[in-house]
Amino acid sequence: MTTLRQQMIELLREEELDAIELSQLLSIPEKEVYDHLPHLARTLASSREKLIISPYLCLLCDYSFTGRSRFDRPGRCPRCKNSHIRMATYTIR
Ligand SMILES: [Zn+2]
């Protein structure tokens, strides 16, 4: 039996996905994806693979949320206060 996290790892090995796509593929709420991602990153830390994050990006001023410790969606851009933020995407390499 494969666990949800194993399924997530397998999906992210295949392609780069955002939290909405992961929630649809795994049939779980988007919120739950954000709960699993930090655990997944820790699990991978002890292996040769790595969770690669393309950070959230402000669509107005290109502010990049690099190094953000939280995984859930930011409400607004801290620089221009715009709320149109491109989703972060994840892949495993
Ligand atoms: Zn901005």
PDB file of the backbone (N, CA, C, O) and the ligand in Angstrom, with CONECT records:
HET     ZN  A 101       1
ATOM      1  N   MET A   1       0.850  -1.203   0.000  1.00  0.00           N
ATOM      2  CA  MET A   1       0.000   0.000   0.000  1.00  0.00           C
ATOM      3  C   MET A   1       0.885   1.252   0.000  1.00  0.00           C
ATOM      4  O   MET A   1       1.787   1.391   0.826  1.00  0.00           O
ATOM      5  N   THR A   2       0.619   2.120  -0.903  1.00  0.00           N
ATOM      6  CA  THR A   2       1.403   3.356  -0.941  1.00  0.00           C
ATOM      7  C   THR A   2       0.700   4.457  -0.160  1.00  0.00           C
ATOM      8  O   THR A   2      -0.510   4.651  -0.273  1.00  0.00           O
ATOM      9  N   THR A   3       1.473   5.158   0.621  1.00  0.00           N
ATOM     10  CA  THR A   3       0.898   6.273   1.363  1.00  0.00           C
ATOM     11  C   THR A   3       0.780   7.485   0.453  1.00  0.00           C
ATOM     12  O   THR A   3       1.354   7.547  -0.634  1.00  0.00           O
ATOM     13  N   LEU A   4       0.012   8.440   0.947  1.00  0.00           N
ATOM     14  CA  LEU A   4      -0.199   9.681   0.219  1.00  0.00           C
ATOM     15  C   LEU A   4       1.123  10.382  -0.091  1.00  0.00           C
ATOM     16  O   LEU A   4       1.336  10.890  -1.192  1.00  0.00           O
ATOM     17  N   ARG A   5       2.006  10.394   0.917  1.00  0.00           N
ATOM     18  CA  ARG A   5       3.288  11.076   0.705  1.00  0.00           C
ATOM     19  C   ARG A   5       4.141  10.384  -0.348  1.00  0.00           C
ATOM     20  O   ARG A   5       4.834  11.038  -1.127  1.00  0.00           O
ATOM     21  N   GLN A   6       4.084   9.064  -0.365  1.00  0.00           N
ATOM     22  CA  GLN A   6       4.812   8.326  -1.406  1.00  0.00           C
ATOM     23  C   GLN A   6       4.252   8.646  -2.786  1.00  0.00           C
ATOM     24  O   GLN A   6       4.995   8.807  -3.754  1.00  0.00           O
ATOM     25  N   GLN A   7       2.910   8.735  -2.855  1.00  0.00           N
ATOM     26  CA  GLN A   7       2.281   9.101  -4.126  1.00  0.00           C
ATOM     27  C   GLN A   7       2.718  10.494  -4.566  1.00  0.00           C
ATOM     28  O   GLN A   7       2.982  10.743  -5.742  1.00  0.00           O
ATOM     29  N   MET A   8       2.786  11.391  -3.589  1.00  0.00           N
ATOM     30  CA  MET A   8       3.201  12.762  -3.877  1.00  0.00           C
ATOM     31  C   MET A   8       4.625  12.781  -4.425  1.00  0.00           C
ATOM     32  O   MET A   8       4.916  13.465  -5.407  1.00  0.00           O
ATOM     33  N   ILE A   9       5.509  12.018  -3.776  1.00  0.00           N
ATOM     34  CA  ILE A   9       6.904  11.945  -4.213  1.00  0.00           C
ATOM     35  C   ILE A   9       6.973  11.407  -5.646  1.00  0.00           C
ATOM     36  O   ILE A   9       7.728  11.919  -6.473  1.00  0.00           O
ATOM     37  N   GLU A  10       6.184  10.378  -5.926  1.00  0.00           N
ATOM     38  CA  GLU A  10       6.209   9.808  -7.274  1.00  0.00           C
ATOM     39  C   GLU A  10       5.722  10.806  -8.323  1.00  0.00           C
ATOM     40  O   GLU A  10       6.295  10.902  -9.409  1.00  0.00           O
ATOM     41  N   LEU A  11       4.670  11.543  -7.996  1.00  0.00           N
ATOM     42  CA  LEU A  11       4.158  12.552  -8.937  1.00  0.00           C
ATOM     43  C   LEU A  11       5.190  13.637  -9.207  1.00  0.00           C
ATOM     44  O   LEU A  11       5.384  14.061 -10.346  1.00  0.00           O
ATOM     45  N   LEU A  12       5.854  14.082  -8.131  1.00  0.00           N
ATOM     46  CA  LEU A  12       6.813  15.188  -8.269  1.00  0.00           C
ATOM     47  C   LEU A  12       8.126  14.755  -8.916  1.00  0.00           C
ATOM     48  O   LEU A  12       8.887  15.588  -9.409  1.00  0.00           O
ATOM     49  N   ARG A  13       8.381  13.462  -8.911  1.00  0.00           N
ATOM     50  CA  ARG A  13       9.543  12.956  -9.651  1.00  0.00           C
ATOM     51  C   ARG A  13       9.269  13.029 -11.148  1.00  0.00           C
ATOM     52  O   ARG A  13      10.180  13.218 -11.953  1.00  0.00           O
ATOM     53  N   GLU A  14       7.997  12.875 -11.505  1.00  0.00           N
ATOM     54  CA  GLU A  14       7.597  12.848 -12.911  1.00  0.00           C
ATOM     55  C   GLU A  14       7.515  14.254 -13.512  1.00  0.00           C
ATOM     56  O   GLU A  14       7.965  14.490 -14.634  1.00  0.00           O
ATOM     57  N   GLU A  15       6.935  15.181 -12.749  1.00  0.00           N
ATOM     58  CA  GLU A  15       6.736  16.526 -13.299  1.00  0.00           C
ATOM     59  C   GLU A  15       6.658  17.592 -12.213  1.00  0.00           C
ATOM     60  O   GLU A  15       6.520  17.304 -11.024  1.00  0.00           O
ATOM     61  N   GLU A  16       6.754  18.838 -12.676  1.00  0.00           N
ATOM     62  CA  GLU A  16       6.679  19.979 -11.777  1.00  0.00           C
ATOM     63  C   GLU A  16       5.216  20.357 -11.598  1.00  0.00           C
ATOM     64  O   GLU A  16       4.503  20.573 -12.578  1.00  0.00           O
ATOM     65  N   LEU A  17       4.763  20.437 -10.341  1.00  0.00           N
ATOM     66  CA  LEU A  17       3.348  20.682 -10.079  1.00  0.00           C
ATOM     67  C   LEU A  17       3.176  21.745  -8.999  1.00  0.00           C
ATOM     68  O   LEU A  17       4.050  21.935  -8.154  1.00  0.00           O
ATOM     69  N   ASP A  18       2.026  22.439  -9.039  1.00  0.00           N
ATOM     70  CA  ASP A  18       1.707  23.345  -7.935  1.00  0.00           C
ATOM     71  C   ASP A  18       0.713  22.665  -6.994  1.00  0.00           C
ATOM     72  O   ASP A  18       0.259  21.552  -7.257  1.00  0.00           O
ATOM     73  N   ALA A  19       0.380  23.345  -5.898  1.00  0.00           N
ATOM     74  CA  ALA A  19      -0.447  22.720  -4.856  1.00  0.00           C
ATOM     75  C   ALA A  19      -1.853  22.388  -5.354  1.00  0.00           C
ATOM     76  O   ALA A  19      -2.450  21.405  -4.916  1.00  0.00           O
ATOM     77  N   ILE A  20      -2.383  23.201  -6.265  1.00  0.00           N
ATOM     78  CA  ILE A  20      -3.729  22.929  -6.794  1.00  0.00           C
ATOM     79  C   ILE A  20      -3.710  21.649  -7.630  1.00  0.00           C
ATOM     80  O   ILE A  20      -4.596  20.803  -7.512  1.00  0.00           O
ATOM     81  N   GLU A  21      -2.694  21.525  -8.471  1.00  0.00           N
ATOM     82  CA  GLU A  21      -2.578  20.322  -9.299  1.00  0.00           C
ATOM     83  C   GLU A  21      -2.376  19.082  -8.426  1.00  0.00           C
ATOM     84  O   GLU A  21      -2.966  18.033  -8.685  1.00  0.00           O
ATOM     85  N   LEU A  22      -1.544  19.206  -7.397  1.00  0.00           N
ATOM     86  CA  LEU A  22      -1.324  18.077  -6.486  1.00  0.00           C
ATOM     87  C   LEU A  22      -2.617  17.686  -5.776  1.00  0.00           C
ATOM     88  O   LEU A  22      -2.918  16.501  -5.634  1.00  0.00           O
ATOM     89  N   SER A  23      -3.382  18.684  -5.331  1.00  0.00           N
ATOM     90  CA  SER A  23      -4.627  18.385  -4.616  1.00  0.00           C
ATOM     91  C   SER A  23      -5.610  17.652  -5.530  1.00  0.00           C
ATOM     92  O   SER A  23      -6.329  16.755  -5.089  1.00  0.00           O
ATOM     93  N   GLN A  24      -5.633  18.043  -6.809  1.00  0.00           N
ATOM     94  CA  GLN A  24      -6.528  17.367  -7.753  1.00  0.00           C
ATOM     95  C   GLN A  24      -6.063  15.945  -8.045  1.00  0.00           C
ATOM     96  O   GLN A  24      -6.870  15.016  -8.078  1.00  0.00           O
ATOM     97  N   LEU A  25      -4.760  15.778  -8.257  1.00  0.00           N
ATOM     98  CA  LEU A  25      -4.239  14.457  -8.587  1.00  0.00           C
ATOM     99  C   LEU A  25      -4.363  13.478  -7.415  1.00  0.00           C
ATOM    100  O   LEU A  25      -4.537  12.276  -7.617  1.00  0.00           O
ATOM    101  N   LEU A  26      -4.273  14.002  -6.194  1.00  0.00           N
ATOM    102  CA  LEU A  26      -4.319  13.134  -5.012  1.00  0.00           C
ATOM    103  C   LEU A  26      -5.705  13.092  -4.371  1.00  0.00           C
ATOM    104  O   LEU A  26      -5.925  12.361  -3.405  1.00  0.00           O
ATOM    105  N   SER A  27      -6.642  13.882  -4.914  1.00  0.00           N
ATOM    106  CA  SER A  27      -8.001  14.000  -4.366  1.00  0.00           C
ATOM    107  C   SER A  27      -8.000  14.374  -2.883  1.00  0.00           C
ATOM    108  O   SER A  27      -8.703  13.765  -2.077  1.00  0.00           O
ATOM    109  N   ILE A  28      -7.212  15.367  -2.544  1.00  0.00           N
ATOM    110  CA  ILE A  28      -7.209  15.908  -1.181  1.00  0.00           C
ATOM    111  C   ILE A  28      -7.341  17.423  -1.272  1.00  0.00           C
ATOM    112  O   ILE A  28      -7.034  18.007  -2.312  1.00  0.00           O
ATOM    113  N   PRO A  29      -7.804  18.083  -0.174  1.00  0.00           N
ATOM    114  CA  PRO A  29      -7.914  19.539  -0.211  1.00  0.00           C
ATOM    115  C   PRO A  29      -6.543  20.197  -0.369  1.00  0.00           C
ATOM    116  O   PRO A  29      -5.528  19.668   0.084  1.00  0.00           O
ATOM    117  N   GLU A  30      -6.535  21.356  -1.017  1.00  0.00           N
ATOM    118  CA  GLU A  30      -5.285  22.095  -1.235  1.00  0.00           C
ATOM    119  C   GLU A  30      -4.553  22.332   0.086  1.00  0.00           C
ATOM    120  O   GLU A  30      -3.327  22.246   0.154  1.00  0.00           O
ATOM    121  N   LYS A  31      -5.333  22.636   1.145  1.00  0.00           N
ATOM    122  CA  LYS A  31      -4.774  22.891   2.477  1.00  0.00           C
ATOM    123  C   LYS A  31      -3.915  21.715   2.977  1.00  0.00           C
ATOM    124  O   LYS A  31      -2.879  21.900   3.615  1.00  0.00           O
ATOM    125  N   GLU A  32      -4.385  20.513   2.665  1.00  0.00           N
ATOM    126  CA  GLU A  32      -3.653  19.317   3.113  1.00  0.00           C
ATOM    127  C   GLU A  32      -2.317  19.157   2.393  1.00  0.00           C
ATOM    128  O   GLU A  32      -1.348  18.641   2.949  1.00  0.00           O
ATOM    129  N   VAL A  33      -2.292  19.612   1.148  1.00  0.00           N
ATOM    130  CA  VAL A  33      -1.029  19.559   0.402  1.00  0.00           C
ATOM    131  C   VAL A  33       0.035  20.357   1.148  1.00  0.00           C
ATOM    132  O   VAL A  33       1.183  19.926   1.252  1.00  0.00           O
ATOM    133  N   TYR A  34      -0.359  21.536   1.673  1.00  0.00           N
ATOM    134  CA  TYR A  34       0.590  22.391   2.391  1.00  0.00           C
ATOM    135  C   TYR A  34       1.048  21.752   3.702  1.00  0.00           C
ATOM    136  O   TYR A  34       2.142  22.042   4.186  1.00  0.00           O
ATOM    137  N   ASP A  35       0.210  20.880   4.279  1.00  0.00           N
ATOM    138  CA  ASP A  35       0.616  20.160   5.492  1.00  0.00           C
ATOM    139  C   ASP A  35       1.657  19.085   5.171  1.00  0.00           C
ATOM    140  O   ASP A  35       2.569  18.825   5.956  1.00  0.00           O
ATOM    141  N   HIS A  36       1.500  18.474   4.011  1.00  0.00           N
ATOM    142  CA  HIS A  36       2.400  17.365   3.651  1.00  0.00           C
ATOM    143  C   HIS A  36       3.757  17.837   3.147  1.00  0.00           C
ATOM    144  O   HIS A  36       4.773  17.183   3.382  1.00  0.00           O
ATOM    145  N   LEU A  37       3.774  18.972   2.454  1.00  0.00           N
ATOM    146  CA  LEU A  37       5.019  19.416   1.802  1.00  0.00           C
ATOM    147  C   LEU A  37       6.222  19.556   2.744  1.00  0.00           C
ATOM    148  O   LEU A  37       7.307  19.090   2.395  1.00  0.00           O
ATOM    149  N   PRO A  38       6.075  20.179   3.929  1.00  0.00           N
ATOM    150  CA  PRO A  38       7.250  20.276   4.803  1.00  0.00           C
ATOM    151  C   PRO A  38       7.764  18.912   5.252  1.00  0.00           C
ATOM    152  O   PRO A  38       8.974  18.718   5.368  1.00  0.00           O
ATOM    153  N   HIS A  39       6.861  17.961   5.507  1.00  0.00           N
ATOM    154  CA  HIS A  39       7.264  16.600   5.907  1.00  0.00           C
ATOM    155  C   HIS A  39       8.018  15.928   4.772  1.00  0.00           C
ATOM    156  O   HIS A  39       9.026  15.248   4.968  1.00  0.00           O
ATOM    157  N   LEU A  40       7.487  16.148   3.581  1.00  0.00           N
ATOM    158  CA  LEU A  40       8.094  15.576   2.392  1.00  0.00           C
ATOM    159  C   LEU A  40       9.518  16.114   2.201  1.00  0.00           C
ATOM    160  O   LEU A  40      10.438  15.360   1.884  1.00  0.00           O
ATOM    161  N   ALA A  41       9.683  17.416   2.398  1.00  0.00           N
ATOM    162  CA  ALA A  41      11.002  18.032   2.267  1.00  0.00           C
ATOM    163  C   ALA A  41      11.968  17.437   3.280  1.00  0.00           C
ATOM    164  O   ALA A  41      13.134  17.193   2.970  1.00  0.00           O
ATOM    165  N   ARG A  42      11.471  17.203   4.504  1.00  0.00           N
ATOM    166  CA  ARG A  42      12.328  16.617   5.554  1.00  0.00           C
ATOM    167  C   ARG A  42      12.691  15.179   5.235  1.00  0.00           C
ATOM    168  O   ARG A  42      13.832  14.761   5.431  1.00  0.00           O
ATOM    169  N   THR A  43      11.712  14.416   4.740  1.00  0.00           N
ATOM    170  CA  THR A  43      11.968  13.025   4.361  1.00  0.00           C
ATOM    171  C   THR A  43      13.065  12.966   3.311  1.00  0.00           C
ATOM    172  O   THR A  43      13.965  12.128   3.379  1.00  0.00           O
ATOM    173  N   LEU A  44      12.978  13.864   2.341  1.00  0.00           N
ATOM    174  CA  LEU A  44      13.941  13.862   1.244  1.00  0.00           C
ATOM    175  C   LEU A  44      15.316  14.355   1.679  1.00  0.00           C
ATOM    176  O   LEU A  44      16.325  14.036   1.050  1.00  0.00           O
ATOM    177  N   ALA A  45      15.352  15.139   2.763  1.00  0.00           N
ATOM    178  CA  ALA A  45      16.621  15.693   3.230  1.00  0.00           C
ATOM    179  C   ALA A  45      17.622  14.590   3.572  1.00  0.00           C
ATOM    180  O   ALA A  45      18.833  14.789   3.483  1.00  0.00           O
ATOM    181  N   SER A  46      17.101  13.423   3.966  1.00  0.00           N
ATOM    182  CA  SER A  46      18.000  12.319   4.325  1.00  0.00           C
ATOM    183  C   SER A  46      18.247  11.378   3.145  1.00  0.00           C
ATOM    184  O   SER A  46      18.837  10.311   3.310  1.00  0.00           O
ATOM    185  N   SER A  47      17.797  11.774   1.964  1.00  0.00           N
ATOM    186  CA  SER A  47      18.057  10.962   0.775  1.00  0.00           C
ATOM    187  C   SER A  47      18.887  11.765  -0.215  1.00  0.00           C
ATOM    188  O   SER A  47      19.320  12.879   0.081  1.00  0.00           O
ATOM    189  N   ARG A  48      19.103  11.193  -1.389  1.00  0.00           N
ATOM    190  CA  ARG A  48      19.891  11.911  -2.402  1.00  0.00           C
ATOM    191  C   ARG A  48      19.027  12.895  -3.170  1.00  0.00           C
ATOM    192  O   ARG A  48      19.545  13.754  -3.883  1.00  0.00           O
ATOM    193  N   GLU A  49      17.727  12.776  -3.031  1.00  0.00           N
ATOM    194  CA  GLU A  49      16.829  13.654  -3.782  1.00  0.00           C
ATOM    195  C   GLU A  49      16.538  14.922  -2.990  1.00  0.00           C
ATOM    196  O   GLU A  49      16.823  15.021  -1.796  1.00  0.00           O
ATOM    197  N   LYS A  50      15.965  15.883  -3.695  1.00  0.00           N
ATOM    198  CA  LYS A  50      15.688  17.159  -3.057  1.00  0.00           C
ATOM    199  C   LYS A  50      14.374  17.712  -3.599  1.00  0.00           C
ATOM    200  O   LYS A  50      14.075  17.579  -4.786  1.00  0.00           O
ATOM    201  N   LEU A  51      13.595  18.332  -2.716  1.00  0.00           N
ATOM    202  CA  LEU A  51      12.392  19.028  -3.165  1.00  0.00           C
ATOM    203  C   LEU A  51      12.814  20.399  -3.684  1.00  0.00           C
ATOM    204  O   LEU A  51      13.298  21.241  -2.928  1.00  0.00           O
ATOM    205  N   ILE A  52      12.625  20.609  -4.978  1.00  0.00           N
ATOM    206  CA  ILE A  52      12.992  21.885  -5.588  1.00  0.00           C
ATOM    207  C   ILE A  52      11.745  22.760  -5.655  1.00  0.00           C
ATOM    208  O   ILE A  52      10.730  22.363  -6.227  1.00  0.00           O
ATOM    209  N   ILE A  53      11.824  23.940  -5.072  1.00  0.00           N
ATOM    210  CA  ILE A  53      10.671  24.845  -5.030  1.00  0.00           C
ATOM    211  C   ILE A  53      10.913  26.037  -5.948  1.00  0.00           C
ATOM    212  O   ILE A  53      11.909  26.747  -5.805  1.00  0.00           O
ATOM    213  N   SER A  54       9.999  26.251  -6.890  1.00  0.00           N
ATOM    214  CA  SER A  54       9.991  27.516  -7.634  1.00  0.00           C
ATOM    215  C   SER A  54       9.041  28.428  -6.885  1.00  0.00           C
ATOM    216  O   SER A  54       7.833  28.191  -6.890  1.00  0.00           O
ATOM    217  N   PRO A  55       9.557  29.475  -6.236  1.00  0.00           N
ATOM    218  CA  PRO A  55       8.751  30.231  -5.284  1.00  0.00           C
ATOM    219  C   PRO A  55       7.566  30.987  -5.900  1.00  0.00           C
ATOM    220  O   PRO A  55       7.503  31.218  -7.108  1.00  0.00           O
ATOM    221  N   TYR A  56       6.633  31.360  -5.019  1.00  0.00           N
ATOM    222  CA  TYR A  56       5.534  32.232  -5.417  1.00  0.00           C
ATOM    223  C   TYR A  56       6.127  33.497  -6.013  1.00  0.00           C
ATOM    224  O   TYR A  56       7.193  33.957  -5.605  1.00  0.00           O
ATOM    225  N   LEU A  57       5.415  34.050  -6.990  1.00  0.00           N
ATOM    226  CA  LEU A  57       5.920  35.226  -7.685  1.00  0.00           C
ATOM    227  C   LEU A  57       4.801  36.245  -7.872  1.00  0.00           C
ATOM    228  O   LEU A  57       3.705  35.900  -8.315  1.00  0.00           O
ATOM    229  N   CYS A  58       5.081  37.493  -7.534  1.00  0.00           N
ATOM    230  CA  CYS A  58       4.096  38.554  -7.752  1.00  0.00           C
ATOM    231  C   CYS A  58       3.984  38.820  -9.249  1.00  0.00           C
ATOM    232  O   CYS A  58       4.994  39.033  -9.921  1.00  0.00           O
ATOM    233  N   LEU A  59       2.764  38.807  -9.771  1.00  0.00           N
ATOM    234  CA  LEU A  59       2.575  38.986 -11.206  1.00  0.00           C
ATOM    235  C   LEU A  59       2.663  40.451 -11.624  1.00  0.00           C
ATOM    236  O   LEU A  59       2.735  40.759 -12.814  1.00  0.00           O
ATOM    237  N   LEU A  60       2.658  41.341 -10.654  1.00  0.00           N
ATOM    238  CA  LEU A  60       2.708  42.765 -10.985  1.00  0.00           C
ATOM    239  C   LEU A  60       4.144  43.292 -10.958  1.00  0.00           C
ATOM    240  O   LEU A  60       4.580  43.942 -11.908  1.00  0.00           O
ATOM    241  N   CYS A  61       4.879  43.019  -9.883  1.00  0.00           N
ATOM    242  CA  CYS A  61       6.223  43.611  -9.757  1.00  0.00           C
ATOM    243  C   CYS A  61       7.336  42.567  -9.791  1.00  0.00           C
ATOM    244  O   CYS A  61       8.506  42.908  -9.614  1.00  0.00           O
ATOM    245  N   ASP A  62       6.983  41.286 -10.019  1.00  0.00           N
ATOM    246  CA  ASP A  62       7.994  40.222 -10.091  1.00  0.00           C
ATOM    247  C   ASP A  62       8.678  39.925  -8.761  1.00  0.00           C
ATOM    248  O   ASP A  62       9.724  39.275  -8.740  1.00  0.00           O
ATOM    249  N   TYR A  63       8.109  40.388  -7.658  1.00  0.00           N
ATOM    250  CA  TYR A  63       8.682  40.039  -6.360  1.00  0.00           C
ATOM    251  C   TYR A  63       8.629  38.527  -6.195  1.00  0.00           C
ATOM    252  O   TYR A  63       7.584  37.910  -6.403  1.00  0.00           O
ATOM    253  N   SER A  64       9.758  37.931  -5.822  1.00  0.00           N
ATOM    254  CA  SER A  64       9.822  36.489  -5.651  1.00  0.00           C
ATOM    255  C   SER A  64       9.868  36.140  -4.161  1.00  0.00           C
ATOM    256  O   SER A  64      10.670  36.698  -3.412  1.00  0.00           O
ATOM    257  N   PHE A  65       9.008  35.220  -3.741  1.00  0.00           N
ATOM    258  CA  PHE A  65       8.935  34.820  -2.334  1.00  0.00           C
ATOM    259  C   PHE A  65       9.993  33.751  -2.035  1.00  0.00           C
ATOM    260  O   PHE A  65       9.684  32.713  -1.452  1.00  0.00           O
ATOM    261  N   THR A  66      11.212  34.006  -2.428  1.00  0.00           N
ATOM    262  CA  THR A  66      12.308  33.048  -2.227  1.00  0.00           C
ATOM    263  C   THR A  66      12.608  32.878  -0.740  1.00  0.00           C
ATOM    264  O   THR A  66      12.617  33.853   0.012  1.00  0.00           O
ATOM    265  N   GLY A  67      12.852  31.651  -0.325  1.00  0.00           N
ATOM    266  CA  GLY A  67      13.242  31.408   1.053  1.00  0.00           C
ATOM    267  C   GLY A  67      12.107  31.504   2.049  1.00  0.00           C
ATOM    268  O   GLY A  67      12.339  31.527   3.257  1.00  0.00           O
ATOM    269  N   ARG A  68      10.884  31.561   1.552  1.00  0.00           N
ATOM    270  CA  ARG A  68       9.724  31.612   2.429  1.00  0.00           C
ATOM    271  C   ARG A  68       9.607  30.275   3.155  1.00  0.00           C
ATOM    272  O   ARG A  68       9.669  29.221   2.520  1.00  0.00           O
ATOM    273  N   SER A  69       9.440  30.305   4.474  1.00  0.00           N
ATOM    274  CA  SER A  69       9.413  29.036   5.207  1.00  0.00           C
ATOM    275  C   SER A  69       8.035  28.376   5.143  1.00  0.00           C
ATOM    276  O   SER A  69       7.923  27.155   5.255  1.00  0.00           O
ATOM    277  N   ARG A  70       6.993  29.179   4.965  1.00  0.00           N
ATOM    278  CA  ARG A  70       5.643  28.595   4.880  1.00  0.00           C
ATOM    279  C   ARG A  70       5.339  28.151   3.456  1.00  0.00           C
ATOM    280  O   ARG A  70       5.866  28.701   2.490  1.00  0.00           O
ATOM    281  N   PHE A  71       4.473  27.140   3.348  1.00  0.00           N
ATOM    282  CA  PHE A  71       4.142  26.613   2.032  1.00  0.00           C
ATOM    283  C   PHE A  71       2.824  27.138   1.490  1.00  0.00           C
ATOM    284  O   PHE A  71       2.603  27.133   0.279  1.00  0.00           O
ATOM    285  N   ASP A  72       1.933  27.596   2.389  1.00  0.00           N
ATOM    286  CA  ASP A  72       0.620  28.030   1.907  1.00  0.00           C
ATOM    287  C   ASP A  72       0.722  29.345   1.130  1.00  0.00           C
ATOM    288  O   ASP A  72       1.742  30.032   1.175  1.00  0.00           O
ATOM    289  N   ARG A  73      -0.360  29.678   0.417  1.00  0.00           N
ATOM    290  CA  ARG A  73      -0.337  30.851  -0.452  1.00  0.00           C
ATOM    291  C   ARG A  73      -0.202  32.157   0.314  1.00  0.00           C
ATOM    292  O   ARG A  73      -0.917  32.370   1.293  1.00  0.00           O
ATOM    293  N   PRO A  74       0.695  33.031  -0.108  1.00  0.00           N
ATOM    294  CA  PRO A  74       0.760  34.353   0.522  1.00  0.00           C
ATOM    295  C   PRO A  74      -0.448  35.181   0.083  1.00  0.00           C
ATOM    296  O   PRO A  74      -0.901  35.052  -1.054  1.00  0.00           O
ATOM    297  N   GLY A  75      -0.964  36.012   0.953  1.00  0.00           N
ATOM    298  CA  GLY A  75      -2.127  36.823   0.612  1.00  0.00           C
ATOM    299  C   GLY A  75      -1.788  37.938  -0.349  1.00  0.00           C
ATOM    300  O   GLY A  75      -2.472  38.140  -1.352  1.00  0.00           O
ATOM    301  N   ARG A  76      -0.729  38.658  -0.037  1.00  0.00           N
ATOM    302  CA  ARG A  76      -0.357  39.828  -0.824  1.00  0.00           C
ATOM    303  C   ARG A  76       1.141  39.918  -0.998  1.00  0.00           C
ATOM    304  O   ARG A  76       1.919  39.332  -0.244  1.00  0.00           O
ATOM    305  N   CYS A  77       1.520  40.666  -2.011  1.00  0.00           N
ATOM    306  CA  CYS A  77       2.934  40.944  -2.225  1.00  0.00           C
ATOM    307  C   CYS A  77       3.390  41.969  -1.190  1.00  0.00           C
ATOM    308  O   CYS A  77       2.751  43.010  -1.039  1.00  0.00           O
ATOM    309  N   PRO A  78       4.490  41.695  -0.470  1.00  0.00           N
ATOM    310  CA  PRO A  78       4.949  42.655   0.543  1.00  0.00           C
ATOM    311  C   PRO A  78       5.493  43.947  -0.073  1.00  0.00           C
ATOM    312  O   PRO A  78       5.600  44.964   0.613  1.00  0.00           O
ATOM    313  N   ARG A  79       5.833  43.911  -1.346  1.00  0.00           N
ATOM    314  CA  ARG A  79       6.412  45.094  -1.977  1.00  0.00           C
ATOM    315  C   ARG A  79       5.341  46.017  -2.568  1.00  0.00           C
ATOM    316  O   ARG A  79       5.343  47.218  -2.300  1.00  0.00           O
ATOM    317  N   CYS A  80       4.419  45.458  -3.377  1.00  0.00           N
ATOM    318  CA  CYS A  80       3.454  46.327  -4.060  1.00  0.00           C
ATOM    319  C   CYS A  80       2.015  46.113  -3.593  1.00  0.00           C
ATOM    320  O   CYS A  80       1.097  46.781  -4.070  1.00  0.00           O
ATOM    321  N   LYS A  81       1.819  45.169  -2.648  1.00  0.00           N
ATOM    322  CA  LYS A  81       0.505  44.885  -2.050  1.00  0.00           C
ATOM    323  C   LYS A  81      -0.509  44.270  -3.016  1.00  0.00           C
ATOM    324  O   LYS A  81      -1.694  44.160  -2.701  1.00  0.00           O
ATOM    325  N   ASN A  82      -0.034  43.879  -4.176  1.00  0.00           N
ATOM    326  CA  ASN A  82      -0.902  43.225  -5.151  1.00  0.00           C
ATOM    327  C   ASN A  82      -1.234  41.815  -4.658  1.00  0.00           C
ATOM    328  O   ASN A  82      -0.429  41.195  -3.962  1.00  0.00           O
ATOM    329  N   SER A  83      -2.400  41.317  -5.012  1.00  0.00           N
ATOM    330  CA  SER A  83      -2.757  39.970  -4.554  1.00  0.00           C
ATOM    331  C   SER A  83      -2.760  38.949  -5.695  1.00  0.00           C
ATOM    332  O   SER A  83      -3.217  37.820  -5.517  1.00  0.00           O
ATOM    333  N   HIS A  84      -2.258  39.341  -6.848  1.00  0.00           N
ATOM    334  CA  HIS A  84      -2.158  38.373  -7.943  1.00  0.00           C
ATOM    335  C   HIS A  84      -0.782  37.715  -7.890  1.00  0.00           C
ATOM    336  O   HIS A  84       0.214  38.242  -8.385  1.00  0.00           O
ATOM    337  N   ILE A  85      -0.776  36.555  -7.274  1.00  0.00           N
ATOM    338  CA  ILE A  85       0.468  35.846  -7.023  1.00  0.00           C
ATOM    339  C   ILE A  85       0.477  34.546  -7.819  1.00  0.00           C
ATOM    340  O   ILE A  85      -0.478  33.771  -7.764  1.00  0.00           O
ATOM    341  N   ARG A  86       1.544  34.315  -8.546  1.00  0.00           N
ATOM    342  CA  ARG A  86       1.653  33.043  -9.263  1.00  0.00           C
ATOM    343  C   ARG A  86       1.993  31.934  -8.276  1.00  0.00           C
ATOM    344  O   ARG A  86       2.822  32.119  -7.384  1.00  0.00           O
ATOM    345  N   MET A  87       1.353  30.788  -8.438  1.00  0.00           N
ATOM    346  CA  MET A  87       1.567  29.659  -7.531  1.00  0.00           C
ATOM    347  C   MET A  87       3.025  29.198  -7.538  1.00  0.00           C
ATOM    348  O   MET A  87       3.701  29.234  -8.566  1.00  0.00           O
ATOM    349  N   ALA A  88       3.486  28.769  -6.379  1.00  0.00           N
ATOM    350  CA  ALA A  88       4.784  28.110  -6.307  1.00  0.00           C
ATOM    351  C   ALA A  88       4.637  26.718  -6.921  1.00  0.00           C
ATOM    352  O   ALA A  88       3.565  26.118  -6.848  1.00  0.00           O
ATOM    353  N   THR A  89       5.693  26.212  -7.518  1.00  0.00           N
ATOM    354  CA  THR A  89       5.649  24.848  -8.047  1.00  0.00           C
ATOM    355  C   THR A  89       6.769  24.017  -7.421  1.00  0.00           C
ATOM    356  O   THR A  89       7.782  24.538  -6.955  1.00  0.00           O
ATOM    357  N   TYR A  90       6.542  22.717  -7.432  1.00  0.00           N
ATOM    358  CA  TYR A  90       7.450  21.796  -6.741  1.00  0.00           C
ATOM    359  C   TYR A  90       7.831  20.653  -7.668  1.00  0.00           C
ATOM    360  O   TYR A  90       7.029  20.189  -8.479  1.00  0.00           O
ATOM    361  N   THR A  91       9.053  20.220  -7.531  1.00  0.00           N
ATOM    362  CA  THR A  91       9.486  19.030  -8.255  1.00  0.00           C
ATOM    363  C   THR A  91      10.576  18.352  -7.430  1.00  0.00           C
ATOM    364  O   THR A  91      11.163  18.967  -6.539  1.00  0.00           O
ATOM    365  N   ILE A  92      10.838  17.107  -7.724  1.00  0.00           N
ATOM    366  CA  ILE A  92      11.877  16.376  -6.981  1.00  0.00           C
ATOM    367  C   ILE A  92      12.970  15.951  -7.948  1.00  0.00           C
ATOM    368  O   ILE A  92      12.712  15.333  -8.980  1.00  0.00           O
ATOM    369  N   ARG A  93      14.194  16.299  -7.587  1.00  0.00           N
ATOM    370  CA  ARG A  93      15.334  15.934  -8.416  1.00  0.00           C
ATOM    371  C   ARG A  93      16.435  15.353  -7.563  1.00  0.00           C
ATOM    372  O   ARG A  93      17.487  14.981  -8.083  1.00  0.00           O
TER     373      ARG A  93
HETATM  374 ZN    ZN A 101       4.372  42.878  -6.126  1.00  0.00          ZN2+
END
